[in-house]
Each structure stands twice: as structure tokens, then as C-alpha cells.
Amino acid sequence: RSCGRSMLHKSAKVEFHPLGVIGAIVSWNYPFHNVFNPMLAAVFSGNAAVIKVSEHASWSGCFYSRIIQAALLAVGAPDNLVHIVTGFAETGQALVSSVDKIIFVGSPGVGRMIMQKASETLIPVTLELGGKDAFIVCEDVDLPNVVQVAVRAALQSSGQNCAGAERFYVHKDIYPTFVSRVVKIIKSISVGPPLSGRYDMGAICMIEHSERLQNLVNDALDKGAEIAVRGSFGNLGEDAVDQFFPPTVLVNVNHTMK
């Protein structure tokens, strides 16, 4: 009625067509997953892929490239179907300008820049961005189980996890018990080189991230928070200490703190 079209008795079907070349700009925290996830999705749906790895994960990106090239060769696929490139921001900008779709894993700030750049060519954009994930603990939970999940949510991959929990809201009726159980676990966690097999938690990828974490702790302490517990370091050399950060539980925190 609104536009004069006759649509009665029509049938419809959905067709899928490859887009062409899929670009991906991926973060450093899970190099294997972040390379293979967009690559497999692109190739198995009939596309080529160009993946820019983080400048902090260039070595592993090139290592995975050799695995991918061997797999393509084994099935008789073109060896130029997948490319992995390294570089800095200008490399990412060039990639966004050149592909038929862009996938990005990283910070909201860079995600906005990528979306703005992609608007120049009107290509589809998929963004997986970091946040400030809240872990909410209600009064009726299975506390022993949830405490284990909470600690893992905070400390998996030394906290360098896209879906990691970053702040905890605990119902007041179970708050003291929750904190005491978490403190007990954290006391038992030691930090050190993961390849030695003797430690529970490994390193921070970048020294500046370790410094940023300490600045966040200092800001909270200055505004009235308290450290309930900190984990321990293994037998580290002095030159390695800055690359590690002990698991730290802060209590009496509020929203004025960074």
C-alpha cells in the first residue's frame, strides 16, 4: 500500500557470495587464535585473507604464516590466498583502504579510527573491542565454585584476556567470605617464567603495561583502597622483574578510582 509494489505470491531465496579479500588487524594477547580465527572464517567462505599482526607479536605471526603456507600447499590451494603482514599504524591504515571487509581486535580508540577509515570505501567492519568487564556475584551463588571462576577470570593469561573480569561487584551478605576465599587462592599463586613449569602465572607482554597496572593500583590506594593480598614472585633475575606483575586484590574500591 505504501509504495505500489505487488509482492503477493512471490518466493525468496538467500545466496551467499564471497566478498573478495578480507583484512584483519589483530591484537597481541592471543597470537595463534587471533590469526587463525579470521583466516579460517575468510578462507572457508571463499575469500582471501590479509592479516596484520600486532607489532608486539611479529615473530609468532611469521611462524604461523609458515604453518598456513604449508597447509595451503598440502591441499593444492594458491599460495597467495593468505598473507600475514607486520608493521605499525600506517600498515593498518593501508590495509583498511585496500580490502573488501575489515576485522579488528583491539582497543575502542583504534576501533573508532578503523571504522572512520572504512567509511571512505563503505566496506563492512567487524570490531571486537576491549571494555571494563564487570563480574557480578549474587548472594545465592555456589561460592566455592564461583571463587575459582572469579580468580581465573581475572588472572588467565596474566589478565591479558579479551573476556577477562576487571571489576567485581559482590553482594554484601557474602562479601567477607568471597574476599577471604579469593585471598587464600591468591596467596598460593606464584609468578615466574612459564616455560620453567614451576609457576602459576607468566609475564606481562609489555613493560609499559606493567607500569600502567602499578599506576592504577597507586591511584586506588591514594583514594582509600586497600591491598588485601598480593601473590609472590618466583626466583627472578633483576632484569626480568619489570616484565612480571603479582596478582593483586584491592578492596574498598569505588568509582572515583581509575
Stockholm file with secondary structure:
# STOCKHOLM 1.0

chainA/1-258         RSCGRSMLHKSAKVEFHPLGVIGAIVSWNYPFHNVFNPMLAAVFSGNAAVIKVSEHASWSGCFYSRIIQAALLAVGAPDNLVHIVTGFAETGQALVSSVDKIIFVGSPGVGRMIMQKASETLIPVTLELGGKDAFIVCEDVDLPNVVQVAVRAALQSSGQNCAGAERFYVHKDIYPTFVSRVVKIIKSISVGPPLSGRYDMGAICMIEHSERLQNLVNDALDKGAEIAVRGSFGNLGEDAVDQFFPPTVLVNVNHTMK
#=GR chainA/1-258 SS CCSCCCCTTCCCCCCCCCCSEEEEECCSSSHHHHHHHHHHHHHHTTCEEEEECCGGGHHHHHHHHHHHHHHHHHTTCCTTSEEEECCCHHHHHHHHTTSSEEEEEECHHHHHHHHHHHTTTTCCEEEEECCCCEEEECTTSCHHHHHHHHHHHHHGGGGCCTTCCCEEEECTTTHHHHHHHHHHHHHTCEECCGGGSCCSBCCCSCHHHHHHHHHHHHHHHHTTCEEEEECEECSCCGGGGGGCCCCEEEESCCTTCC
#=GC SS_cons         CCSCCCCTTCCCCCCCCCCSEEEEECCSSSHHHHHHHHHHHHHHTTCEEEEECCGGGHHHHHHHHHHHHHHHHHTTCCTTSEEEECCCHHHHHHHHTTSSEEEEEECHHHHHHHHHHHTTTTCCEEEEECCCCEEEECTTSCHHHHHHHHHHHHHGGGGCCTTCCCEEEECTTTHHHHHHHHHHHHHTCEECCGGGSCCSBCCCSCHHHHHHHHHHHHHHHHTTCEEEEECEECSCCGGGGGGCCCCEEEESCCTTCC
//
